[in-house]
Every structure is written in structure tokens, then in C-alpha cells.
């Protein structure tokens, strides 16, 4: 049907490991993708109609009913889920509206694929929608983990964006929104919030000091999701004479502290895949003062530190890329005995897609 062609999005899942069951995916991966795409479409529809986005970016009931994501029968390849936007009671009047929302959503996805801030701003002209859209797409693509690559395709099979480029692009767009040369990071326990004055209180573990700061409305959903948890605040941090945080101004972002182990497959560069499923994970810990992340995997001699989890993941990805290019690909004659053992271990675990 015409409206299916105009409003089509194909979700293509490909495993990043060899083995059986290539045409099967965990239900959670499918749910994350569908929910993320549906919320993105709803937000795009609200923005296009000039709706106001409020705290938590709640979607109105009429938008939910008018722009519904529908699923067709799944296909193999490795797992392919065709979808399209259709109004609850499809009418001739609504065809152009759904097609326009679909086209704007495709423009948004293309800007995320490249991480181009100018293209992103053109696609999301209302700045109030930028943070909610980055969040919904982050859940859609970030929720896939490293075991599966998710591509969003048009009806002709052309890839609009895939999860590998999306994760990198979303991070570039997120960082681009921070004010240059003014931000730093402090970690503490989120203890209290004043919604009227938009003020939060943070308990600093290393000093026991309780400091307060004002925040912008855009980050309120993140605060509500992490009440009384350990969080990282990005802003301008004023230090006392001992170098400890005493005041935070210009709060720009809030992130939950996450010390969950990292699946090794999630860190592989795009040219590598696992020979088989394995249980290797990078252990993640915080320093005693809670301000630094540490990632460690003794099996491959990996040990990295960073101030944020995203920076830690980036450092781990860079180290694996370095180990593969400079150890796994190297001739044995050019490697010391210990490096030869590491090469053997790397070759046992992974191989290149071209092999």
C-alpha cells in the first residue's frame, strides 16, 4: 500500500557472533528498538505540530493515537522486522501527515548516523525537543548491547542508520551541546530536589559536604529517574583550597553512576566479531572517592581509568582496537613470548568479518 511505502522503517538485526540461531533475537532487543522508534516518532510529530514539550516530555493522547507504529510479519535476514506509521483509523487526510512525520524522522536518523550537529539542528528545529529525542534514540540503539547490530532501513533496503554509528553519533551530539571550556564533573549522592526553584542537593562522598545547585528543566527527567542514587553532575565546579568541590554552577547534564560489568563483545570495533558467545566481561569499579571509573579484564591484560563511564568505554574500545591491530595481526617473530600468548588468546576469541 502507498502509505506503507511512504512511512516504512525496516528494523534489521544482525548477530555479531558466529553460531546457530542467526534468525532469533532476544525479545528485549526487539522491544527496545520498537519502543525507541515509536517514542521518537511521537516526539517528532509533536514538534512538527508546534506542541510544547514539558517536563518528562509526555506525549499527548491524540499524538499517540494518530501516529502509531505498526508491525508487519517478521522476515529472516538475519532477523528483519518491517514497520510503518499508520493512524489508528487510517484516512485519506492522515496519509500526508504520517508521511511528513516519517520523512522528518528519517532526516533525524541520518543526522544521528553522522553525528553532524548542524544537520541535527535542522532536523530538530525546536531546541526543547533535542534532549528528549537524544534520550529516546539512546535507549533504542544503546539497548541493543554488543551482541547484535541494529540497522534502520528504508523500503528499498538502504540503511539509514545502524546502532554502531548511532551510538557514536549520539555521543558527539550530546557533547556538542555542552558549553565549551566550562564543564567539569563531580560525583555525589542525589539527596533532595526543589522543583519550584529547580535546585538539587548533592552529598560529596569524600568530604561529607552537602552542596546545592540550580538545574535546567531539560535534565529533570534524569534526576527523577535517579533519586537518592549516586550521580555525576556536569557543570562548572568551584573548588575549595583543598581542591574539593564546594559549589556547582551552570549545571548542564546529569548521569547515573553505573558500575555494571561491560560485556566484551560490546567493545569490539566494527570490523571484529566473536568466534562464539563467551562470558568475558570487563569489571567496573569506582575509586574510593567515587570520582573515577576503573575497568579491568585480566584475561587480556586490560586496565583503564576514566572520569565517566562513556569515557571508560571509549578507552576500552581504543585499547581492543590497538591490541588487535598491533598484536593479533602481527607476525609471531616480531612478538615477545608474552605477546604471542596474547595474540593466540585474541585469535581464539575474535575474528574479522572479512575472514
QUIMOJO-V392544 format. One record per run of one state. SS is the DSSP state (hx for helix, st for strand, lp for the rest). FROM is the first residue (numbers start at 1). TO is the last residue. If there is no record, write none. Layout:
# QUIMOJO-V392544
ss=SS from=FROM to=TO
ss=SS from=FROM to=TO
This chain:
# QUIMOJO-V392544
ss=lp from=1 to=1
ss=hx from=2 to=6
ss=lp from=7 to=7
ss=st from=8 to=15
ss=lp from=16 to=16
ss=st from=17 to=17
ss=lp from=18 to=26
ss=hx from=27 to=48
ss=lp from=49 to=54
ss=hx from=55 to=57
ss=lp from=58 to=60
ss=hx from=61 to=66
ss=lp from=67 to=67
ss=st from=68 to=71
ss=lp from=72 to=74
ss=st from=75 to=76
ss=lp from=77 to=78
ss=st from=79 to=86
ss=lp from=87 to=91
ss=hx from=92 to=114
ss=lp from=115 to=116
ss=hx from=117 to=123
ss=lp from=124 to=126
ss=hx from=127 to=142
ss=lp from=143 to=147
ss=st from=148 to=153
ss=lp from=154 to=158
ss=st from=159 to=162
ss=hx from=163 to=176
ss=lp from=177 to=183
ss=st from=184 to=194
ss=lp from=195 to=198
ss=st from=199 to=203
ss=lp from=204 to=209
ss=st from=210 to=214
ss=lp from=215 to=216
ss=hx from=217 to=225
ss=lp from=226 to=229
ss=st from=230 to=239
ss=lp from=240 to=244
ss=st from=245 to=256
ss=lp from=257 to=261
ss=st from=262 to=263
ss=hx from=264 to=267
ss=lp from=268 to=271
ss=st from=272 to=274
ss=lp from=275 to=280
ss=st from=281 to=286
ss=lp from=287 to=292
ss=st from=293 to=297
ss=hx from=298 to=300
ss=lp from=301 to=301
ss=st from=302 to=306
ss=lp from=307 to=308
ss=hx from=309 to=328
ss=lp from=329 to=331
ss=hx from=332 to=334
ss=lp from=335 to=336
ss=hx from=337 to=349
ss=st from=350 to=352
ss=lp from=353 to=355
